[in-house]
Amino acid sequence: MYRSYWKLYAVPMSFFSAKVRPVLRYKKIPHVEVWADAKVIREEILPKTGVRFIPVVETDAGEVLQDTPRMIERIETLHPFPQVLPADPAVRMVAEVIQDFCDDAFVLLAMHYRWSFPEQRQWIIDDWTGVFGNSAMRFVGQMSGALPFLGITEKTIRAIEDFYDQMLDLLESHFLEHRFLLGDSLTLADLAFIGAFYPHLSRDPVPGRIMRERSPRVMAWVHEVNDAAPPSPWAEPPEVHETLHPILAEIGRVFVPMQMAVSAFVTDAVSALAAGEEAPRVLGMIEQNVLGVHEQRIASAYSVWRHQRTARRYAALPAGERTVVDEIFGPAGVLPYLQAIPAARLEMDRFILKIAA
Ligand SMILES: N[C@@H](CCC(=O)N[C@@H](CS)C(=O)NCC(=O)O)C(=O)O
């Protein structure tokens, strides 16, 4: 062993850090959280991973992990209990699709509710200065400037806020009956949602007030996931309950059309690129169905790699399990996403997405 504890490179206000922090807590893995300020990114994260993304985990054996879907899988392999990945393949598939949806569509919510409200800007600057020091204003400028590229514009703001209200109401009804997204225990589905729901939507002042007043059970769930409350000894295995179905239908309505357009565009765009090169993060701005509104939005290569990964998992399901998944996702309109593996020439080389041969 190289050290007696793990390191989590993360920051309190980060979407993807929030997905991994509860896993370490839930599994009671001794760790320290190192705030990834500009110096730590330059001197530790970049040399260890080759990329500037957070979170990054370094295990007690010195193994470096990056990219939250793969990090969670690897942590589960190293520390299997308590499990966050559902053992049932069909339920696992549901959790994976929820993760794809949240990692993509919920960035719209997170970014809108963080950056579109001038009344909380000073709070954010103070919060970020506490972590990033002199670099805070540069990061604030970069993040707040990204809104139009993500499709957050005058045209889409109304649809974004309606979508959020709808999600809060569906989740509030679900948490009336169930402790977590998939029932009795914390799973990947909760981790996926917490990426937006903890750092942005509960922690920032304006959305935090909305959540507290409109959806107190959602707020209580945020705390429970983030504190990584232990599983009950009488917990039922994860399953898809009735109150989850309307949430899955939102995935079909909101996420599937956006991602299908991006996957088609990126597949085409990378076909002209030389094998072995690093894939550009963004292949272009394209018109997409952003929550029912036609607007320009970036087409990201990573999202297509993620789509491939999930569609391949679906294709590899035993027929019986696939039938169960089809019954769950058919009415929700998610099957087109699962049934077509994008042909984009992409491959992950450790932490760097490259153009495949
Ligand atoms: N796919 C990555 C995304 C990680 C990510 O985008 N992290 C953000 C912080 S929440 C980041 O590091 N952004 C820096 C950048 O985009 O350069 C994951 O799941 O870990």
The ligand as an SDF file (V2000), in Angstrom:
LIG
                    3D

 20 19  0  0  0  0  0  0  0  0999 V2000
  -17.1940   13.1890  -17.9240 N   0  0  0  0  0  0  0  0  0  0  0  0
  -16.5430   13.7940  -16.7970 C   0  0  0  0  0  0  0  0  0  0  0  0
  -16.8990   15.2770  -16.7150 C   0  0  0  0  0  0  0  0  0  0  0  0
  -16.1970   15.9770  -15.6170 C   0  0  0  0  0  0  0  0  0  0  0  0
  -16.3840   17.4890  -15.6900 C   0  0  0  0  0  0  0  0  0  0  0  0
  -16.8540   18.0570  -16.6890 O   0  0  0  0  0  0  0  0  0  0  0  0
  -16.0100   18.1570  -14.5960 N   0  0  0  0  0  0  0  0  0  0  0  0
  -16.0530   19.5970  -14.5710 C   0  0  0  0  0  0  0  0  0  0  0  0
  -16.2920   20.0880  -13.1600 C   0  0  0  0  0  0  0  0  0  0  0  0
  -17.8770   19.6370  -12.5330 S   0  0  0  0  0  0  0  0  0  0  0  0
  -14.6930   20.1050  -14.9980 C   0  0  0  0  0  0  0  0  0  0  0  0
  -13.6920   19.6150  -14.5450 O   0  0  0  0  0  0  0  0  0  0  0  0
  -14.6520   21.0680  -15.9040 N   0  0  0  0  0  0  0  0  0  0  0  0
  -13.4160   21.6240  -16.3660 C   0  0  0  0  0  0  0  0  0  0  0  0
  -13.4020   21.7670  -17.8550 C   0  0  0  0  0  0  0  0  0  0  0  0
  -14.4740   21.5730  -18.4710 O   0  0  0  0  0  0  0  0  0  0  0  0
  -12.3420   22.0840  -18.3900 O   0  0  0  0  0  0  0  0  0  0  0  0
  -16.9530   13.0570  -15.5340 C   0  0  0  0  0  0  0  0  0  0  0  0
  -18.0150   12.4200  -15.5220 O   0  0  0  0  0  0  0  0  0  0  0  0
  -16.1630   13.0280  -14.5930 O   0  0  0  0  0  0  0  0  0  0  0  0
  1  2  1  0
  2  3  1  0
  2 18  1  0
  3  4  1  0
  4  5  1  0
  5  6  2  0
  5  7  1  0
  7  8  1  0
  8  9  1  0
  8 11  1  0
  9 10  1  0
 11 12  2  0
 11 13  1  0
 13 14  1  0
 14 15  1  0
 15 16  2  0
 15 17  1  0
 18 19  2  0
 18 20  1  0
M  END
$$$$
